[in-house]
Amino acid sequence: MAVAQPKSKPASKANTNPTKGKMQMHRRSRTGCYTCRLRRKKCDEGSPSCTACKHLGLRCEYKRPMWWSNNDQRRLQKDNIKMIIKRKKLSEKTTTTTTTVMTPGSETPPGLSHSLPTSATFSDCLDRTRSASIDSQLSLFDFNAPPGIADYTAYNAQMHSSHSQYASMYPEFSPYEIDVKTERQMFVNDIPTRRESTISTFSTYHPPPPPEAMLPSYPAENEWDGLYDSRRESMAEETLNMNMFDFAHGPPATVRNVAIELDEGDQRLLDHFISDVLPTIFPILETNQHGSARTDYVLPALQSNKCYLHCCLSISAQHYKSVMNVQGDEIDNDIMRHRYATISELCEALNRDTDHQEILEATLGMIFFQCSVGRFDDSLPDIPWHQHFQAAISLVQKLDLSRQVLESHDAKSFNMTLTSWIDILGSTIQGRAPTFAHTYREKHLSPNNSSIGLRELMGCEDRVMYLISEIACLEALKKDGMDDIQLCQHVHALGDQIGLTEIGESGPKIPFNAHGVLSPKQLSKNMTAAFRIAARIYLCSLVPGFSPSQASCITLVEKLTQALEFIPAGQSGFDRSLVWVYLIGGSVSTAGSSFRSFFDERLMQLGDLANFGSYGRVACLLREVWSHVDGQFSPGGGEAHYVSWRDVMQMKGWDFLLI
């Protein structure tokens, strides 16, 4: 009986507490916000933010966030939330201490600043006009940065004015807060009587003014609408679709580590490719989707695609040779060794007729990466870009990507978008019709599904690129003997189509907002305007009897020069993404045109980078064209006949892809 009694006690205790038993069987809610679920806290499911997130100044997300499906990102998000909560509690403690110690009439200075402002503390209605999709996808911290390093760029606009002048000089120093403890003691006849201690917070964050504060200046009554529109446009930047492209390597990831076993020499080339070559390849895509091409396309391909790895190592060695001005057999052997390995892997994979996606990646890399490296006078043997592109066309057809582009309304195939860019502009270099011209025509006529991602990848609106494809088709028909009357009719019709893409456009503007931050939306508009004018010049050059000295052509070149002035220049600019525009406009510029002096200024701003890649090749080609045209006259007197840049390339034996 002595043994049975202890067993009966818990049973009777359980029977007397039915409420506790029910609490243990309570099922947890699955509809709470993901922030509370991550913290394992009860969520009241308030809208638009629950009470817990609103109190702590956290981002309340009911839609499944990107970090939820990744354990490392979930852990990092949890650490960031803990840091925010810690700062919040420290601020409340500081405020409570200061309020308790300070007495009416005391001369103790108040705290220099409150804690870090959050979205819940802002009272300015204009600050809430940002796109909801941006707020739901971009967190307080940049998860592309190394773990443990916070991104404070969201607070650049709130930085204290006394420190803003140093922001460009010392970008690595983030805003900071310092707790300052102040002690004061009162003496009466040299006898200490009263002692007080306060804690204030010195902060380089600039909090918003209180509602009752007097602002420095107010716009006039009739200026409020303009101020509101400009403020709304700068804050409500166009929504960035972070899942625009299907990179064929699974869902997008914020952090990827490259773990590839290489010897010392190849490891040096790989490091050089990632640090120096990769940032220059997709500059427009970087402004729209920072780091996506690097983390979701290039790095996974380096790990899983041996052919792609050899391609990148060859490109890296070529870039290292030209930038560092290294000469000798060793660097040339590195270039040719990896170039030969790439071709061998491609041939083996084509013979096996497998891994078509991986082969296409490497083939496109052999074509497009070459546009960013090397000098025009590089004499090392290589396969012409258009022969590589024939293999890419075959792979696209096997993968049926052109049909998928017409039917898909979701993520765009990155490989198909890059193929389209090479196909359209490459056809103008060769004077032929684009291979997938029918696909572009169908997309151009589609009212709802017209984009294939060309704007996000390279900066020019998709419909303008489709019209460039149509102009290339018209040039091919002209070569086949199209009648001049029909040719002029088609030129007129395509000119009207180009004019339709200008409806609603206000012209190029400075692509930086009031805080000096680059606007991807405005940058794309400026680049589209430049491509549109270049397309008009290309179209006019098909008219029988065309001459660069015609007034219409001179006017178009001047307009192109003005449009290019609104695109950032220099080594961190986007001139190297406008090689085709410079080719078309520069080839018809006359000796007295402002385009030539403008082009020389851009070359000086680029420095040594102006000698490499497609930009260096187009600069050399334009000088050759100008040397044939300037000061030359026809045998019968008068101005010399128009000399095509394509004829100059043929005379020189150049076979460049100038895109």
Salt bridges, closest charged atoms under 4 A:
ASP72 OD1 - ARG75 NH1 3.12
GLU92 OE2 - HIS55 NE2 3.89
ASP124 OD2 - ARG231 NH2 3.26
ASP127 OD1 - ARG231 NH2 2.75
GLU183 OE2 - LYS181 NZ 3.68
GLU183 OE1 - ARG195 NH2 2.97
GLU196 OE1 - ARG184 NH1 3.15
GLU196 OE2 - ARG194 NH2 2.45
GLU238 OE1 - ARG455 NH2 2.60
ASP266 OD1 - ARG337 NH2 3.15
ASP266 OD1 - HIS338 NE2 2.96
ASP276 OD2 - HIS272 ND1 2.87
GLU286 OE1 - HIS290 ND1 3.37
ASP296 OD1 - ARG256 NH2 3.63
ASP332 OD1 - LYS321 NZ 2.81
ASP334 OD1 - ARG337 NH2 2.96
ASP353 OD1 - HIS356 NE2 2.85
ASP353 OD1 - LYS398 NZ 2.82
GLU361 OE2 - HIS249 NE2 2.84
ASP377 OD1 - ARG375 NE 3.33
ASP382 OD1 - ARG339 NE 3.85
ASP400 OD2 - ARG403 NE 2.39
GLU407 OE1 - ARG403 NH1 2.66
ASP423 OD1 - ARG432 NH1 3.76
GLU442 OE2 - HIS438 NE2 3.70
GLU456 OE2 - ARG455 NH1 3.34
GLU461 OE1 - ARG455 NE 3.59
GLU470 OE2 - ARG441 NE 2.89
GLU475 OE2 - ARG646 NH1 2.80
ASP496 OD2 - HIS492 NE2 3.54
GLU502 OE1 - ARG536 NH2 3.87
ASP575 OD1 - ARG602 NH1 2.76
GLU624 OE2 - LYS652 NZ 3.68
ASP630 OD2 - ARG596 NH1 2.47
ASP655 OD2 - HIS386 NE2 2.64
